Amino acid sequence: MGKPTHLWIAGASTVTGQALSRLAAADPAWTLVDGAHVNLADPAAVDGFLEQVQPEAVVVSGGDHAGIGGNLRRPADLMTNNLLIAAGVIPAAHRHGVRRLLYLGSSCIYPRAAAQPFAPDALWTGPVEPTSAAYATAKLAGVRMVSAYRAQHHVAFISAVAADVYGPGDDFSPDDSHVVAALIRRAEDARTTGAASLSIWGSGTPRREFIYADDLASACLFVLKNYDADEPINLGTGETTSIAELAEIICDVVGFRGKLEFDTSKPDGVPLKGLDSSRLRDLGWRPSTELRDGLAKTVDWYRAAAGKSD
């Protein structure tokens, strides 16, 4: 066996970053570099850290994020933070000799009206979903920056587009949680308070592709080892679930038996977001966690973190 590759996870506190840390720590192919203290939005701090530590590989999983509500409340924050991270980490990685870099984007960077499932060649062919346009534009800039560094400097940097990630360590805050974490928190609260009903944002009809955090981390490490091309690669499961179906599964796992009420005065976002991950499958990667099992693990983690019991 060759010596392990020194890996820095830029964004180790995110749900994906935590899963990456768990998996990489258990894999002899990697040696983790501790950079959790680095402010990713401070280019000088990033540059100084990379100059000192000299990792061989980097995964950029960090960045400010939010659900639909947060996207609407603070688009400037989301865009600025993610632009600063891309403009700081990617150039600094090149300057300091990083051999492999993976920049991780999300499915909201695809044009709203692109054919389903979203394929990489659809990127930049139309406008993105308006409710997440600022965040998506910043992430698109990161993807384009990776491509620019490949073209000019011939580096083995790649970008990937992830399905909607969830799992232990997710953001469950009322302001910035995404749909899975938000529904788990609210269903658990409804159960413990004995509420008769649970209000769900939107019509419940939009379909989303969800991926468990450890599966996404596995896919990230897999493509770092096995993929090197200019085109972004999709990291998904190939299965979509409606918001109504998701809510029903979460309520069943949590044990909430009340009524689900859909608030159609709230925006739905994109009607359907699925990813064409055929290239990833052709390389030999498959997810290992079914949605219900992943949700059950996430509920267990949330209850333990919040000091609750079932």
Secondary structure, 3 states (H helix, E strand, C coil): CCCCEEEEEECCCCHHHHHHHHHHHCCCCEEEECCCCCCCCCHHHHHHHHHHHCCCEEEECCCCCCCHHHHHHCHHHHHHHHHHHHHHHHHHHHHCCCCEEEEEEEHHHCCCCCCCCECHHHCCCCCCCHHHHHHHHHHHHHHHHHHHHHHHHCCEEEEEEECEEECCCCCCCCCCCCHHHHHHHHHHHHHHHCCCEEEEECCCCCEECEEEHHHHHHHHHHHHHHCCCCCCEEECCCCCEEHHHHHHHHHHHHCCCCEEEEECCCCCCCCEECECCHHHHHHCCCCCCCHHHHHHHHHHHHHHHCCCCC
